[in-house]
Amino acid sequence: MLEQEVKELIIDVLQLEDIGPADIDADAPLFVEGLGLDSIDALELGVALQKKYGISLSADSADTRRHFASVRALAAMIETHRKQ
């Protein structure tokens, strides 16, 4: 399942040692509340998404902020990218 894959990618890339995939709510915000990620985490995650899925993201884009809203939003963006 793609959401599980995204959760594992987040944990691996950001070295979240005390969190397992089951601990991440697919609908919870990734930034501020929820996982509490910051802009550096977003950059690292963006690079990982580019390497793994070939997705290029603009840091200043409102679309990018929307895609990074939650695991579910990231998975949906990856799925859309795969279909193109």
N, C-alpha and C positions, 0 to 999 in steps of 0.2 A: 504494500500500500504506500502510495506516494507520501502521505502525511507522516507515516512512520519513518520513511527515508529522510524527510526534511528534518524531523526531530533529531534523528541520529546525526545528521550533518551539523546541525546547530550545536549539539553537545560536543562533537569531535572538534569542530573548528574553533569553538570558543572555550574549549577545555573546561566544561562545566562538570566538575568531578562529582559533585554531590547530587546530581540530577540524572534521572533515567528518563527514557522516552515516555513512560507511563505518567511521569510527574508533570509533563507539559500538556496543558489543555490546548487543543487545536484551535479553539476560538479565543483564547486569552491573548491580550496584547503582548507583543514581544518587547516593547519599550515602555519605560517609566513604570507603570504598574505591570502586573503579569510577571514576565521573566526579568524585567528591569534592565534590559540591554541598553547600551549607550551608542553614540555615533561611531566610536571605534569598532564596536562589535558589529555594527551595520556594515562598515567598510569591509571587515574581514569576511563577513557572511556573503556580501556581494561578490567578492573575489572568488570565494568558494563556489558560489552558484555559477559564476562565469566559467570556471574551470570544469565543473562537473556537468553542467547542462548547456554550456555555450550561450548563456543569456547575458546580454550586455545591458546594464542599468545606468541611468543617469542619476547622480547624487541629488540634483536639485529638482528632480521631477516630482510633481504631485502624484503621478501614477506609481512611482517607486515607493513613496511613503505609504500609499494605499496597499501595495503588494506586500510590504513589510509589516502590515498591521498584525498579522497572526500567522501561525503555521498553516492554517487552512487557506489563507489568502496567497501565501507563497506557493503552496501546492497547486492551487488553481492557476497561477501565473505560469508555473513550469508546464502544467498540462496544456495550456493554451499555446505556449511556445513550441511544444512537441508536435502539435497538430499543424503548424504552419509549414 
